[in-house]
Amino acid sequence: MDSCTDAFIERVATVLASASFRRGACVCCALSGGVDSVVLFEVLCRLQSRFGYRLSAAHVHHGLSPHADVWAEACIARCARAGVPLQVFRVEIDRAHPAGMEAAARAARHAALGAVDCDWLAFGHHQDDQAETVLFRLMRGTGVRGAAAMRAMVPAGNGRAGRIRPLLPLRRAEIERWARRHGLTWVEDESNDALHFTRNAIRHRLLPVAQTLFPAAVPALARAAANFAEADDLLGELAASDAEACGGAVLNRRRLLALSPARQANLVRWLLQGRGALAPSRAALEEALRQLRACPAAHPLRLALGDWVCCAYRDGVWLEPIAAPLPAGQRWCGQAALPWGDALVRFEATTGAGLSRAALDAASEVRLGLRTPGMRLRLHASRPRRALRTLCQEAGIPAWLRDRLPVLWVDGEPAWVGGIGVSAAMACPPGQAGVLPCWNPAGCEAGD
């Protein structure tokens, strides 16, 4: 049968068309050497002229099987015959991975493929894989997004290439029939029969029982995944609307707490997912939101959510990595604003307030930087210098935020500290030109 009229290829082409490839886009096929990836590779080769993409391939060598070298050589030979460039990644598997060897191999594979320089990564997952994934995730108590399983197409974002799964509408048996009809050869991974791997046990034990009871179980589970995906999209739209109403990435505490508990959780989960973070467990998220609701607004909070923390200070609620780097110091040369972590320090022109403009202009160097150990500041000319720690305690600045406070250093002396105020020695006299630094720590209302 001519490839242009091959119904199998046309079903694959329908998925590819959903990606709206630009002419010359680079599509990289994840090529393991198994039947699914080999069929995907062959079909992508045949459709290349129709869609105008540049095709490449990537093979991940896990080194777990004694046949791993043979598999890599088979992929190298196939790509050489087709004139398609191939990258082979040799990865080390974390055998002590807390989620087991299966998860460790998957993590290593995803990390390797994530390093490929391409516009799209194409995977050979099919409908049976989708059904197995739905069952696997439901058994672990997943939420709506997890139950949506694998999307046929995920656009590029957050520095990642787009993901496309052109074989997702097809059954495993259909793929194998097409491969045999076209005389393709492929490798067999003996680990696919190892029942101590959870996914294999689902494939060989659980799914056959489900199909005995419900002959259309596989397509039904795939339809369920599509329904969950639609619901997840709607929840995402709701979260985006709530985020905008609450102030964006940094949420207004009062507006957030005015939402229903379910919408609060949906919004925080959506913000985490938008940063590429794993969704926290239901219990962890509910506890974090419970503490946020129970705590007075004046009380600062820092609540762990996996590798991220939910921070609350004054009227702001925001998310940051649990090990966020300290902001880098930089010179101030009259700019209207300087970046400081996820926030900004703005410099507003004033009269009789803030820092003396004349003193700033006369300085040899003005730098925005971090505090130093034992730093002291005199806020009033008639009073002694006081330890920054004491000033922070009086201002209600939480300990975890103090190391991130912006300090404006003028010729090596602290002239202003965010959230604290201006040094009396640099204060602007009445009626004269001044500069008022304003720092909103992750969107809080306090400006000095």
FENKA-V224416 format. One record per backbone hydrogen bond with DSSP energy under -0.5 kcal/mol. NH is the residue of the N-H (numbers start at 1). CO is the residue of the C=O. E is the energy in kcal/mol with one decimal. If there is no record, write none. Layout:
# FENKA-V224416
nh=NH co=CO e=E
nh=NH co=CO e=E
This chain:
# FENKA-V224416
nh=5 co=2 e=-1.6
nh=6 co=2 e=-0.6
nh=6 co=3 e=-0.6
nh=10 co=6 e=-2.2
nh=11 co=7 e=-1.9
nh=12 co=8 e=-1.6
nh=13 co=9 e=-2.8
nh=14 co=10 e=-1.7
nh=15 co=11 e=-1.1
nh=16 co=12 e=-2.1
nh=17 co=13 e=-2.5
nh=18 co=14 e=-0.9
nh=18 co=15 e=-0.8
nh=19 co=16 e=-1.5
nh=20 co=17 e=-1.3
nh=24 co=52 e=-2.9
nh=25 co=22 e=-2.1
nh=27 co=25 e=-0.6
nh=27 co=54 e=-3.1
nh=28 co=26 e=-0.5
nh=28 co=120 e=-3.2
nh=29 co=27 e=-0.5
nh=29 co=56 e=-2.7
nh=30 co=28 e=-0.5
nh=30 co=122 e=-2.8
nh=31 co=29 e=-0.9
nh=31 co=58 e=-2.7
nh=32 co=30 e=-0.7
nh=38 co=34 e=-2.4
nh=39 co=35 e=-2.5
nh=40 co=36 e=-2.3
nh=41 co=37 e=-2.5
nh=42 co=38 e=-2.4
nh=43 co=39 e=-2.6
nh=44 co=40 e=-2.7
nh=45 co=41 e=-2.1
nh=46 co=42 e=-1.9
nh=47 co=43 e=-1.9
nh=48 co=44 e=-0.6
nh=48 co=45 e=-0.7
nh=51 co=47 e=-2.1
nh=52 co=48 e=-2.3
nh=53 co=48 e=-0.6
nh=54 co=25 e=-3.2
nh=55 co=53 e=-0.5
nh=56 co=27 e=-2.4
nh=57 co=85 e=-2.0
nh=58 co=29 e=-2.4
nh=59 co=87 e=-3.0
nh=61 co=59 e=-0.6
nh=61 co=89 e=-4.0
nh=62 co=60 e=-0.9
nh=68 co=65 e=-1.6
nh=71 co=67 e=-2.2
nh=72 co=68 e=-2.2
nh=73 co=69 e=-2.4
nh=74 co=70 e=-2.2
nh=75 co=71 e=-2.0
nh=76 co=72 e=-2.4
nh=77 co=73 e=-2.5
nh=78 co=74 e=-2.2
nh=79 co=75 e=-2.4
nh=80 co=76 e=-2.1
nh=81 co=77 e=-2.2
nh=82 co=78 e=-1.7
nh=83 co=79 e=-1.0
nh=84 co=79 e=-2.5
nh=85 co=55 e=-0.5
nh=87 co=57 e=-2.0
nh=89 co=59 e=-3.2
nh=89 co=87 e=-0.5
nh=90 co=88 e=-0.5
nh=91 co=61 e=-2.2
nh=91 co=89 e=-0.6
nh=95 co=93 e=-1.2
nh=97 co=94 e=-1.7
nh=100 co=97 e=-2.0
nh=104 co=100 e=-2.1
nh=105 co=101 e=-2.8
nh=106 co=102 e=-1.8
nh=107 co=103 e=-2.6
nh=108 co=104 e=-2.4
nh=109 co=105 e=-2.4
nh=110 co=106 e=-2.7
nh=111 co=107 e=-2.2
nh=112 co=108 e=-2.2
nh=113 co=109 e=-2.6
nh=114 co=110 e=-2.1
nh=115 co=111 e=-0.6
nh=115 co=112 e=-1.2
nh=116 co=113 e=-1.5
nh=118 co=116 e=-1.2
nh=119 co=26 e=-1.9
nh=120 co=26 e=-2.1
nh=121 co=162 e=-2.9
nh=122 co=28 e=-3.2
nh=123 co=164 e=-2.4
nh=127 co=167 e=-0.6
nh=127 co=170 e=-3.3
nh=130 co=126 e=-2.0
nh=131 co=127 e=-2.3
nh=132 co=128 e=-2.3
nh=133 co=129 e=-2.4
nh=134 co=130 e=-2.4
nh=135 co=131 e=-2.2
nh=136 co=132 e=-2.7
nh=137 co=133 e=-2.5
nh=138 co=134 e=-2.6
nh=139 co=135 e=-2.3
nh=140 co=136 e=-0.5
nh=140 co=137 e=-0.7
nh=141 co=138 e=-1.8
nh=142 co=137 e=-1.9
nh=147 co=143 e=-2.3
nh=148 co=144 e=-1.2
nh=148 co=145 e=-0.5
nh=149 co=146 e=-1.6
nh=154 co=163 e=-3.1
nh=157 co=160 e=-1.4
nh=160 co=157 e=-1.8
nh=162 co=119 e=-2.6
nh=163 co=154 e=-2.8
nh=164 co=121 e=-2.5
nh=165 co=152 e=-3.0
nh=167 co=123 e=-0.6
nh=168 co=165 e=-1.7
nh=170 co=167 e=-2.0
nh=175 co=171 e=-1.8
nh=176 co=172 e=-2.3
nh=177 co=173 e=-2.3
nh=178 co=174 e=-2.2
nh=179 co=175 e=-2.2
nh=180 co=176 e=-2.3
nh=181 co=177 e=-2.6
nh=182 co=178 e=-1.6
nh=183 co=180 e=-1.5
nh=184 co=179 e=-2.7
nh=187 co=33 e=-2.7
nh=190 co=188 e=-0.8
nh=192 co=189 e=-2.0
nh=193 co=190 e=-1.5
nh=194 co=191 e=-1.5
nh=195 co=193 e=-0.8
nh=197 co=194 e=-1.5
nh=201 co=197 e=-2.2
nh=202 co=198 e=-2.3
nh=203 co=199 e=-2.4
nh=204 co=200 e=-2.9
nh=205 co=201 e=-2.2
nh=206 co=201 e=-1.5
nh=207 co=202 e=-3.3
nh=209 co=205 e=-1.2
nh=210 co=206 e=-2.1
nh=211 co=207 e=-2.5
nh=212 co=208 e=-1.6
nh=213 co=209 e=-1.8
nh=214 co=210 e=-3.0
nh=217 co=214 e=-2.1
nh=220 co=216 e=-2.1
nh=221 co=217 e=-2.8
nh=222 co=218 e=-2.1
nh=223 co=219 e=-2.3
nh=224 co=220 e=-2.3
nh=225 co=221 e=-2.2
nh=226 co=222 e=-1.9
nh=227 co=223 e=-2.3
nh=228 co=224 e=-2.7
nh=229 co=225 e=-2.4
nh=230 co=226 e=-2.0
nh=231 co=227 e=-2.2
nh=232 co=228 e=-2.6
nh=233 co=229 e=-2.2
nh=234 co=230 e=-2.0
nh=235 co=231 e=-2.4
nh=236 co=232 e=-2.1
nh=237 co=233 e=-2.2
nh=238 co=234 e=-2.3
nh=239 co=235 e=-2.5
nh=240 co=236 e=-2.5
nh=241 co=237 e=-2.0
nh=242 co=238 e=-2.5
nh=243 co=239 e=-2.9
nh=244 co=240 e=-2.0
nh=245 co=241 e=-2.1
nh=246 co=242 e=-1.8
nh=247 co=244 e=-1.0
nh=248 co=243 e=-3.6
nh=251 co=249 e=-0.6
nh=251 co=317 e=-3.0
nh=252 co=246 e=-3.3
nh=253 co=251 e=-0.5
nh=253 co=315 e=-2.9
nh=256 co=252 e=-2.6
nh=257 co=253 e=-2.4
nh=258 co=254 e=-0.8
nh=259 co=255 e=-0.6
nh=259 co=256 e=-1.4
nh=264 co=260 e=-2.5
nh=265 co=261 e=-2.4
nh=266 co=262 e=-2.2
nh=267 co=263 e=-2.4
nh=268 co=264 e=-2.4
nh=269 co=265 e=-2.5
nh=270 co=266 e=-2.2
nh=271 co=267 e=-2.4
nh=272 co=268 e=-2.2
nh=273 co=269 e=-2.4
nh=274 co=270 e=-2.1
nh=275 co=271 e=-0.7
nh=275 co=272 e=-1.1
nh=276 co=273 e=-1.7
nh=277 co=272 e=-2.3
nh=285 co=281 e=-2.4
nh=286 co=282 e=-2.6
nh=287 co=283 e=-2.2
nh=288 co=284 e=-2.2
nh=289 co=285 e=-2.4
nh=290 co=286 e=-2.2
nh=291 co=287 e=-2.4
nh=292 co=288 e=-2.1
nh=293 co=289 e=-2.4
nh=294 co=290 e=-2.2
nh=295 co=291 e=-1.6
nh=299 co=296 e=-1.8
nh=300 co=298 e=-0.6
nh=301 co=312 e=-2.6
nh=303 co=310 e=-2.9
nh=304 co=302 e=-0.5
nh=305 co=308 e=-3.6
nh=308 co=305 e=-1.5
nh=309 co=320 e=-2.6
nh=310 co=303 e=-3.2
nh=311 co=309 e=-0.7
nh=311 co=318 e=-3.3
nh=312 co=301 e=-2.5
nh=313 co=316 e=-2.3
nh=314 co=297 e=-0.5
nh=316 co=313 e=-2.3
nh=317 co=251 e=-2.0
nh=318 co=311 e=-2.5
nh=320 co=309 e=-1.9
nh=322 co=307 e=-3.0
nh=324 co=321 e=-1.5
nh=330 co=368 e=-2.2
nh=332 co=366 e=-3.2
nh=333 co=331 e=-0.6
nh=338 co=345 e=-2.2
nh=340 co=343 e=-2.9
nh=343 co=340 e=-2.2
nh=345 co=338 e=-2.8
nh=346 co=344 e=-0.6
nh=346 co=438 e=-2.9
nh=347 co=336 e=-3.0
nh=348 co=346 e=-0.6
nh=348 co=436 e=-2.4
nh=350 co=434 e=-2.6
nh=352 co=432 e=-3.2
nh=355 co=435 e=-3.4
nh=356 co=426 e=-2.7
nh=357 co=433 e=-2.2
nh=360 co=356 e=-1.9
nh=361 co=357 e=-2.5
nh=362 co=358 e=-1.6
nh=363 co=359 e=-0.7
nh=363 co=360 e=-0.8
nh=367 co=409 e=-2.7
nh=368 co=330 e=-3.4
nh=369 co=367 e=-0.6
nh=369 co=407 e=-3.1
nh=375 co=372 e=-1.7
nh=377 co=386 e=-2.5
nh=379 co=377 e=-0.7
nh=383 co=380 e=-1.9
nh=386 co=377 e=-2.3
nh=388 co=375 e=-2.6
nh=391 co=387 e=-2.0
nh=392 co=388 e=-2.7
nh=393 co=389 e=-2.1
nh=394 co=390 e=-2.2
nh=395 co=391 e=-1.8
nh=396 co=392 e=-0.7
nh=396 co=393 e=-0.8
nh=397 co=392 e=-2.4
nh=398 co=396 e=-0.5
nh=401 co=398 e=-1.5
nh=402 co=398 e=-0.9
nh=402 co=399 e=-0.7
nh=403 co=399 e=-0.6
nh=404 co=401 e=-1.3
nh=405 co=402 e=-1.4
nh=407 co=369 e=-2.9
nh=408 co=416 e=-2.7
nh=409 co=367 e=-3.6
nh=409 co=407 e=-0.8
nh=410 co=408 e=-0.5
nh=410 co=413 e=-3.1
nh=411 co=365 e=-2.8
nh=411 co=409 e=-0.6
nh=413 co=410 e=-1.6
nh=415 co=408 e=-3.3
nh=416 co=408 e=-1.1
nh=417 co=421 e=-2.2
nh=418 co=406 e=-2.8
nh=420 co=417 e=-2.1
nh=420 co=448 e=-0.8
nh=421 co=417 e=-2.0
nh=423 co=415 e=-3.0
nh=424 co=378 e=-3.3
nh=426 co=423 e=-1.4
nh=427 co=423 e=-0.5
nh=427 co=424 e=-0.8
nh=428 co=354 e=-2.3
nh=432 co=429 e=-1.7
nh=434 co=350 e=-2.5
nh=435 co=355 e=-2.2
nh=436 co=348 e=-3.1
nh=437 co=435 e=-0.7
nh=438 co=346 e=-3.0
nh=439 co=447 e=-2.2
nh=440 co=344 e=-0.8
nh=441 co=439 e=-0.8
nh=442 co=440 e=-0.9
nh=443 co=440 e=-1.6
nh=444 co=441 e=-0.7
